[in-house]
């Protein structure tokens, strides 16, 4: 089979195992290609709005993890890898405050 993508060359894609039983009728673990979720905002959106949005997500990760089995392994530090767009200053502000960015 021809390899369509080299994951090592595309940091926004990664290999992901969907655990067996996650979906009805799927009892075996399936390895698939996944992509990082990205929240896209206009550069015109205020720093404070983006800061508050990112802070709300990060401070409620347990709630997000409980919403779907695919979110169970979300880790704060992993959310900084594989960006597909420049980071908004409001996100940078939160990540620095949280000690996730220097």
N, C-alpha and C positions, 0 to 999 in steps of 0.2 A: 504494500500500500504506500502511495506517495505521501510524504510528510508535507502537510500544507502550511504549517507554522512552526517556527522554532521558539518555544516558550522562553528560552534564555535571552532571546533578542527582543522580547516584547514584555516589559515589566508590568503592563496593565492586564496581561493574561497570565493565568496560572492553572496548574492541574488541580482538580478538586474531586474528592471522593464523596459521592452522595451515598450516605449509609443505607444499607438495606432496610426496608420497612419505612423509609421516609414518606414514600407515596404508596398508596394502595396498589397492590399488584406488583410491586417492585421489592422482592425480598432479598436480592443480592446487591452488594455494594457495586456501584457503577463509577468508574473514573471518567471524568469529562473535562472539557475546557471551560474555564470560568473567567469572568472579567471583574475587575474592581468596580464597585458602584461609585459614581461620581455625582455630587450635587453641583449643578452648574448655576452660577449667578452672574448677573451683569456686573461689570466693573463699576457701574453707577449705583449699585446697591450699597447702602451705607455700611461702614465698618461695624457699627454697633449692631445692625440687623444681622449681619453674617456672624458676628461674634456670639450673639445670643442664640442663634440657630445652632451653631456648632456646639456650643456649651450645653444646650438642651439635649442634643443627641448624645454627647459623651457622658453627661451626667445621668442619662436614662438608658444606658446600654443594656442593663439587665432586662428592662422592658422590651427592648428590641430583640434581644436574644430569645425571649420567650414567645415572640410572635410567629416564628417559623423555624423549623429545625435547621434550615440552611444558614441561619444567622447565629446559631449557638456558639460557633467558634470565633466570633468577632472579637478581636483584641485591639485595644486603642493603638498600640504601637504599629500594628499591621496597617492601620488606616492611613499611615503617612507614606506608604510605599506605592510606587507605580502610578504616580500622578499623570493624567492625560492633558492637563491644562495648568496654567499658572495658579498658584494659591492666592485667594483673595486676602487682602490685608486683615480683614476681620477674623478669618480662620487662623492666620499666622498669629494674631494677638492671642487667641485662645490657646493654641498649641504651645506658645511660649509660656503663657501663664500656668499651664498644666504641666510644664516641664518636659513636654514631648518634642520640642524644638529648642535649639540653643539660640 
